Amino acid sequence: TRRLRAMGIRDKPTAPASPWQNGFAERLIGSIRRECLDHVIALGEAHLRRVLQSYADYYNNVRTHRSLNKDAPISRPVQRTGAISSRPILGGLHHHYARA
């Protein structure tokens, strides 16, 4: 708690087994389940970690978010010219479309 306060973060603990008290975490967990884990069979802990890392990279660098005006959390420049190419992510579960 002292470390959080030193970093300027206010601690707001939630009650155990009360998911409605932390909507942000529940929304993220739901997105991970719906968009990734419901479509992948994890073959062990190392495989699950690779899948989740790949999804996190996709989520932060490629996936558009309505709350960010259809941009990704790590902003990228608008590409207006060039042919559009597709790169599969997570074995083709998602795709990254970009202009070459």
Residue pairs with C-beta under 8 A, 6 or more apart in sequence:
1 11
4 10
4 11
5 11
14 21
14 22
15 21
19 25
19 26
20 26
31 59
32 52
32 55
35 55
35 93
35 94
36 51
36 52
36 55
36 90
36 93
37 51
39 93
40 51
40 90
40 91
40 93
42 48
42 51
51 90
54 89
54 90
55 90
58 89
58 90
58 94
58 96
59 73
60 72
60 73
60 74
61 72
61 73
61 74
61 76
62 72
62 89
62 94
62 96
63 72
63 94
64 70
64 71
64 72
65 71
65 72
65 73
79 98
79 99
80 99
81 99
82 99
82 100
83 99
83 100
84 97
84 98
84 99
84 100
85 97
85 98
85 99
85 100
86 95
86 96
86 97
87 95
87 96
87 97
87 98
88 94
88 95
89 95
89 96
